[in-house]
Structures are given as structure tokens and as C-alpha cells.
Amino acid sequence: MENKFFILDKQGIIINLKVIPNSSKNKIAGIFNNLIKIKINAPPDKGKANYELISFLSKKLDIKKSDIIILKGEKNKEKKLLIKLNDINKIEKNLFA
């Protein structure tokens, strides 16, 4: 099963993001070219923005940080993440609520 933003994989759910570092606060900022746009209050320096992104998403989704893996884009604004969770509805509800 998949929809516009989430792809169900055998390991969990893959999501594609556009991350905006150095923002005033962490928040879901909407949709940008079929990517979920997330603003992060951390600089893109030595993995700080990636760490903050994973922390933010783990709180938002109520899962462990270790259940979120950056598959692609560690050094880019566009990222592909694996969320080790098989409930697309939970992810969609918690991200866009």
C-alpha cells in the first residue's frame, strides 16, 4: 500500500522529506514538490540538523529514535527516511495533526 508521501516497505514506511535547517522552531511546514517539508531549529553542521530531525520525528510519531533511519540524503536537504513502523495512518495522523 502506498500513497503520495508514504511507501510501505517490508522494513517499515519510507518517507521523502525536504528539510529546512536553521529555522526558528521545529515544525511540519507543509508539502513541497511531493515532499513533506520540515523546518528544523539546528544548523546543517556535523549532523546536528539530522539529529534534531530524528529527535523531532521520534517525539511527533511517539517512537524510538533508533526506529528512524536516514536512507538517503544525509548531507542534503532532500532526504529519504525509513520509519520502522507499519501503520501509515498513525504516521499521517501524527505528522499532519
C-alpha positions as CSV (number, residue, x, y, z in Angstrom):
1,M,0.0,0.0,0.0
2,E,1.3,3.5,-0.8
3,N,0.1,7.0,-1.1
4,K,1.6,10.2,-2.3
5,F,4.0,10.6,0.6
6,F,4.5,7.2,2.2
7,I,5.7,3.9,0.7
8,L,5.1,0.7,2.7
9,D,8.3,-1.4,2.7
10,K,9.0,-4.8,4.3
11,Q,11.0,-3.0,7.0
12,G,8.6,-0.1,7.6
13,I,7.5,3.0,5.9
14,I,9.7,5.2,3.6
15,I,9.0,8.9,3.6
16,N,10.6,11.6,1.4
17,L,11.3,14.9,3.0
18,K,12.7,18.4,2.3
19,V,14.4,19.6,5.5
20,I,15.0,23.3,6.1
21,P,17.7,23.8,8.8
22,N,18.4,26.9,10.8
23,S,14.6,27.6,11.3
24,S,13.2,29.4,14.3
25,K,11.5,26.2,15.5
26,N,10.9,22.6,14.6
27,K,7.7,22.1,12.7
28,I,6.0,20.4,9.8
29,A,5.8,23.2,7.2
30,G,3.6,21.5,4.6
31,I,4.2,19.9,1.2
32,F,6.8,20.9,-1.4
33,N,7.0,19.1,-4.8
34,N,5.5,15.9,-3.3
35,L,7.9,16.1,-0.3
36,I,6.9,16.6,3.3
37,K,8.6,19.9,4.2
38,I,10.0,20.0,7.8
39,K,11.7,23.0,9.4
40,I,14.4,22.2,11.9
41,N,16.0,24.5,14.5
42,A,19.5,23.3,14.1
43,P,22.4,24.1,11.7
44,P,23.4,21.7,9.0
45,D,26.8,21.3,10.7
46,K,28.3,17.9,11.7
47,G,25.0,16.1,11.6
48,K,23.2,18.5,14.1
49,A,20.2,19.0,11.8
50,N,19.9,15.3,11.1
51,Y,20.0,14.5,14.8
52,E,17.4,17.2,15.5
53,L,15.2,15.9,12.7
54,I,15.3,12.4,14.1
55,S,14.6,13.7,17.6
56,F,11.6,15.8,16.4
57,L,10.1,13.0,14.3
58,S,10.5,10.4,17.1
59,K,8.6,12.7,19.5
60,K,6.0,13.6,16.9
61,L,5.4,9.9,16.0
62,D,5.9,8.6,19.5
63,I,8.6,6.1,18.5
64,K,12.2,5.5,19.5
65,K,14.9,7.5,17.7
66,S,16.5,4.2,16.6
67,D,13.3,3.4,14.6
68,I,14.2,6.2,12.2
69,I,16.9,5.7,9.7
70,I,18.2,8.1,7.0
71,L,18.4,6.0,3.9
72,K,19.5,8.8,1.5
73,G,20.4,12.5,1.8
74,E,22.5,12.7,5.0
75,K,24.2,15.8,3.6
76,N,21.3,17.1,1.5
77,K,18.1,18.9,2.2
78,E,16.1,16.3,0.4
79,K,16.1,13.0,2.4
80,K,14.6,9.6,2.3
81,L,13.8,8.1,5.7
82,L,12.8,4.6,6.9
83,I,10.4,4.6,9.8
84,K,10.3,1.2,11.4
85,L,6.5,1.2,11.8
86,N,3.9,-0.4,9.6
87,D,1.0,2.0,10.4
88,I,0.7,4.6,7.7
89,N,-2.4,6.1,9.3
90,K,-0.5,6.7,12.6
91,I,2.3,8.4,10.8
92,E,-0.1,10.5,8.7
93,K,-2.2,11.4,11.7
94,N,0.7,12.4,13.9
95,L,2.6,14.3,11.3
96,F,-0.3,16.4,10.0
97,A,-2.3,16.7,13.2
